[in-house]
Amino acid sequence: MILSSLLLLELTACQMFPALQQNSAGQVTDTPPVIQSPPQVSPTPLESSVPTNATPGHVTLRVWMPVQFDPSAGTPAGDILFSRLREFMNQNPGVRIEVRLKAQEGTGGLLESLAAANAAAPLALPDLIVLPRLLLESAALKGLLYPYDSVGEVMDDDGWYDYARQLAYLQESVFGLPFAGDALILVYRPMAMDVPPRDWESALGFGNPLAFSAADPKALFTINQYQAAGGAVWDNQGRPALDEATLTQVLAFYQQASQAGVMPVWLTQLETDEQVWQVFAGEQAPMAVAWASTYFNKSTALAFETNIAPQVTADGSVYTLAAGWVWALASPDPARRLIASQLAQFLVDKQFLGEWSSAAGYLPPHSDSLAVWDDEQLRPLLERISLAAQLVPSEDLLSSLGSALEEAVVLVLKQQADPQTAAKIAAERVNQP
């Protein structure tokens, strides 16, 4: 019984729907795709749908994306994406698009499947794949992705937010076209406060819990506070580093917040963003640190009114960590990459990104796309957050800093060490002689 459940989960985590169909006149039909469960990637190569030297008129483009972006889900966002894919096919007669859905991470996920296909079934490789930044880094370093050859006009546009440019580039080459953004924000209940706290002082004066994942192994909230306070994460030689004095200031705020009831000891039981949201949804805390996408996609299910604001920082300046997803090229065939690049550029059109991101609950990575959003009260706030957002540190840097910072936070909140001692321990773990 357990085995059957595992197999079912594995299949549904890697679903595939047939290619969008065209009729004899070259127009895409309106018939929605039927989702089917495909076989998993195996050492047996799949039949190639096109020859290596295929022309744009005789190509089936294989697109991989995480389940949450499913264009056949029947949601407003799915319908917008499905229509965009259909429009590309109408503009390029003979081109077919085959979409395969994957879990974002884990067994059978995007990165694992990409590596497996590259090693054992190259004909099954996707031409275009949606990846979050951290997976993009891993895939590129493993040689599983290819840089874009000519997207200068696209990425030279001044409207891209800084974090979106950071999403796109790896070692001065464009490896991804920004598709969806996200950022850490403050979510709060307006009934509990007229104005949310902006800085450390006002947060301490509020006196009610601020929920965040204190035991997060990546320590993103603490990294956010540390960098907003001016702390550097690299030394002069480009090695991971922590400034002991700045970290002591951050941990001193945590100690004061603990004493004031803003950061109670039970926060040390929270390791994930999902746990933080459960605490907020259960009204155990009137404010919480959450991803913008979580707020947009889950707040409507809550039994109380919610609102958002920039994160609390030391001096009240707007600073937040951001993440996002990009379209990346995975085919070893230059001819296929050229067509896939055209599709990727078509999928980052500003008007389309504005409509899709608003429906999907993600931050648009371009300012012109945000201007498409209907909510005139929300747009200025999201603009401030997006302009100030900086990309989450790389996976390597997070692995160097995260556990040391998480340990320091837990020590302080559990009153097992004072801020200066905890900062010293963390700095000694990270800083290399």
Secondary structure, DSSP 8 states (H G I E B T S, - for coil): -HHHHHHHHHHHTT-EE----B-TTS-B-------B------SS----SS-TT--GGG-EEEEEEEGGG-TTS-SHHHHHHHHHHHHHHHHSTT-EEEEEEEBSSSTTBHHHHHHHHHHH-GGG--SEEEEEHHHHHHHHHTT--B--SS-HHHHT-TTB-HHHHHHHEETTEE--EEEEEEEEEEEE-GGG-SS---BHHHHHHH-S-EE--TT-TT-HHHHHHHHHTT--SB-TTS-B---HHHHHHHHHHHHHHHHTTSS-GGGGG--SHHHHHHHHHTTS-SEEEEEHHHHHHHGGGSSS--EEE---BSSS---EEEEEEEEEE--S-HHHHHHHHHHHHHTT-HHHHHHHHHHHT-B-SBHHHHTT-S-TTHHHHHHHHHHHEEE---HHHHHHHHHHHHHHHHHHHTTSS-HHHHHHHHHHHH---
